[in-house]
Amino acid sequence: MPPQHARTAVVTGSNCGIGFHAAAHLARSGAHVILACRNEAKAHAARDRIRGECPTASVAVSLLDLTDLSSIRAFAHRTRTDHPTIELLINNAGVMIPPYSTTADGFELQFGTNHLGHFALTGLLLPTLMKAKDGRVVTVASNAHRFGRINFSDPNHRRRYIRWEAYGQSKLANLLFAFELNRRLGSRGTSLTSTAAHPGFASTNIVRESIWMPAVSPLFGQSSDAGSWPTLRAATDPHAEGGSYWGPKWFFQLWGPPVRVHSTRAANDEAAARRLWTLSEDLTGVAYLSEPDGKSFAPDHP
């Protein structure tokens, strides 16, 4: 990984698992890392662990609850105030196959956290991200996007909730968003790019929420540290193009070194991406607006 000195990175869900290891590697490489987490006690413990392993690490903790738009707005306001320029945003936090529940704003928990929360966060941080030279937004998806579909008539699954179906929708939404964001950035000639990554089958807390996945993890899985490598490559490889997607190399992208991988046709459906973008703006109230010069765009609710 190239040196990350003089770069500021925001990593959501970085108190444990893939997010923690991504944040730790970035800090050891010289970046100033903001651990954006909803559990401040766990985030402070993660910060202390990183500093214990690397005393020169520059790490800060900031409260962010992606299930609450008011928390997202407060976090974005603090971060923009303290850091006029942000070079890297890693949209990593997520929930997986919980019983049906909703966010503070009434969204189905997986769709609301995994996609809508990060959509709003990215939009609200966009002005600072666009000031950076060669800034990057990385959205962490999953192989589960392969069975996902966007239920535009009932995106919050109020009529019928199937855990895996809702999870697949949220992960497909991650990729549709990441690729559409890059297209919109590219049309405006900015140096900010959007990439995506997935960890393969990594042993993390989110995997242990499943009944059967912990049993097969020793056979097909890899460590959460290794699971962070695709994210780190998508975030820091100078040759990682905007719109690229990164994941493990071997055994159906379950484990191995990080390489550029393919996504499904559904993830590259530009019409669906535009439709999801409009829906996401309507639901979150965060609209990415064109400026008069047509060269940049920023949210209308800072």
N, C-alpha and C positions, 0 to 999 in steps of 0.2 A: 504494500500500500504506500503511495507517495506520502511524503511529509504533509501534515495538515496544519502547520503553524500559521497563525494569523487568520484562522478560519473559525467561525462560530457555527456549531451544529446543534439543532434541536432534535431530540429523539423521543418520540412518544412511547409510553409503556416500557421504560428503560430500567425499571427497578429489578427486573428478573429476566431470565430466558434470553431469547435472541436479541431483544432490545438492550439488555444489560451488556452483553458481550460486544455488540456493535458500538455502544457508547464507550466501553472500556478501551477497545482498539483505537477508536478515534482520539480519545484523550491521551493514550500513550503515544500517539503519533503527533501530538502537539495541538490538537484542536481544543478550543474552549467549548465544552459540551454542557448543554442544558438538559437535565433529566426531567422530562415533562410527564408527571405521573399523578394519579389521583390519590394514592396512598403516600402521604408525605413521610411517614415513619419508615416505610420500606425504601423510599427513594433516598432518604438520608443514610440509611444503612448501606445502600448500593454505592452512594457517593463515597462513604468512608472506606468501603472495600476497594474501590478503584484507587483512592488516594493511598491506601495501605500498600497496594501493589506497585503504585507509581507515585511517589511523593510529590513529583513536579506536575502532576496532572491538574488541569484547570477544569473543575466540575462544579456546576451549580444545580440546585433543585428548585423547581417551580411547579406549583399546583396546577394540574390540568385534568379535568373530568370530561372526557369526550361524550359522556351521556347527558351533558347539560350545556346547552348553547350559551347560557350566561357565564359559565366557567370558561368556556372556549374564548368568549369575547374578552373576559377579564385577563386571561393568560396572554392573548394576542396583544392587548393594550400594554401590559407590563413589558412584554418582550420587545415590542416596537420602541417603547420608551427607553429601555435599557440598552438595546442593540439596534442602532439605525440600519445596520447591514447584517444580514444572515446569509451565510454561504450554503448551508445545507439543512434541509428538513427531511427527516425520515419518519414517515407515517407508518409506524410499526404496531402500535397498540391494537388489541383486538380481543373479542370474546368468541367462544366456539360452543355451539350446540347447547345452550342453556335451556331450562324450561322457559315457556313463554313469559316474557315480561317486557316492559317498555321503559324508555328513557324518561328523563324529567320533562321532555317536550312531547311525549306521546308516541315516539317512533319505536317500532320493534327493535329490541335491544341489539341484535347483530347488525341489522341494516343501519341503525342509528349510530352505533359505535364505530363499526368497521369502515363504513363508507361516509355517511352524512357528517359525522363528527370531523373526520379528516378533510372532507370537502370544505366545510366551513373554516376549519383551522388554516388550511392552505390559502384560501381566499383572503382571510384576514391578515395573514403574514406576507401576502404577495408583494406589497410595496417594498418591504425590507429585502425580500429575496431578489427582487428585480434590480436592486441597487448593487448587488454583488457581481463581481467578475466571475463568469462561468459558474454561477450558482446552480444548484440541483435540488429537485424534489424527488424523493424515492418513496414509492408506495409499495408496501409489502402485501403481496397477494398470496395465493395458495393453489396447489393442484386441484383443489375443490372447485375452482372456477370452471373446470371442465364439465361438471354436471349442473352448473348454475344457469339460471335464466332470470331475466328481470320481469317480475310480475307487475307490469305498469298499472293494471287495474286494481291491484291490492298490494302495493310494495311493502306495507307493514304487516301483512299476513293476519289481518283482523278476522277474516272469514275462515281461514284454515292455516294452522301452524304445524309444519313439519320441520324439526330442528335442522336436519341436514340440508333440506331444500332451502331454508332461509339462510343458512351459512353459505351455501353455494352461490346464492344470489348476491350476498354481500361481497364475496371474493371476486365474482365476475364484475361487480360494480367497481371494485378497486382498479381492475385493469382497464375497463372502459374509461374511467376517470383519468388514469395516468396517461393513457394514449391520447385522449382528447385534449387534456391539458397541454401536452407537448405539441399537438397540432396547432392549438391556439397561440401558444408562445412562439412557435416557428413562424406563423403568419405575420407576427409583429416584429420579427427580426431581433428579438432579445437574446442575450447569451444564456439566460436561464433555460434549463432543460428539465424534462420530466422522464424518469425511468421507473422500472418496476422490478421486483424480485420476489422469489419465493424460497422458503428454507428447505424444501423437500420434507422428509420425515425426520424431524428433530425431536429429541426428548426434552419437552418443556412442560411448564405447568398447564398450558392450554391443552396439550395432548392428554395429560393425565385426567382431564375432565371426562374423557370418553371411557366407556366400559371396556372395549376390546383393544383399543390402540396401545395402552401400556403393555399388554401381553405380547404384542408382536414388535414393539419398539426395539428390543434387544436384537432381533433378527434382521430388521430392515432399516432401523433408524440410525441417526448419528447424534453426536452431542449438540447441545444448544449453541456451543461456541462455533462448531462447524456450520450449524444452521444459519449463523450470522454472516458467513462469508459471501453468499450471493448478494445480500444487502450491501455489504461493504464494497464489493466490486461495482455494483450499480451506482454507489455513492461517490467513489473515489477514483475509479479507473479513468484516466484522461481520454481513453479511446472508447468509452461507453457512450454510444450515441443516444441522443434524445429519442424516446420511444422504444428503446431496447428493453428486453426482459431477460432476467438472469436467474439461474437456478442450478442445482447440482447436476453433474454430468451423467451419473451412472444409474442403472436399474430403474428405468422409467422416471428419472429425475428425483429419486428418493434420497440419494446420498452421493457424495463425491465432491470434487473441486468445482468451483463456480464457473459456469460458462454461459454464453448466450443461448437461450432456449426459445422454443416456439410456444405460442398461445393458441387458443382455439379460434375458429372463424367468428364465433359469437363475440369474443373479446375484441375483435377488429372491425366490428360492425359500426361504421361511422354514424349511420342514421340512428341506431340505438344509443350510441354515446351522446349524440346531441339531445336526444329525447331525455335521457337520464340527467344530463346537465341542467336542462330546463326544470325538470322535476326537483332536482336537488336545490337549485336556487329558490324555487317556490317554497319548499319545505323548510329550509334553513334561514331564509331571508338574507343570504349572502349572495350578492350578484356581482359577477366579474364584468365590469362595464368598460367599453371602449372609450378611450380618450379622444378628443377632437382630432389629434394628429394621427390617430389610428395605429400608434406604435406601442401602446402599452394598455394594460387594463388592471383595474384594482376594484376591491369590494366597495359597495356603496354604504356599508355600515361599519366604519372603523371601530 
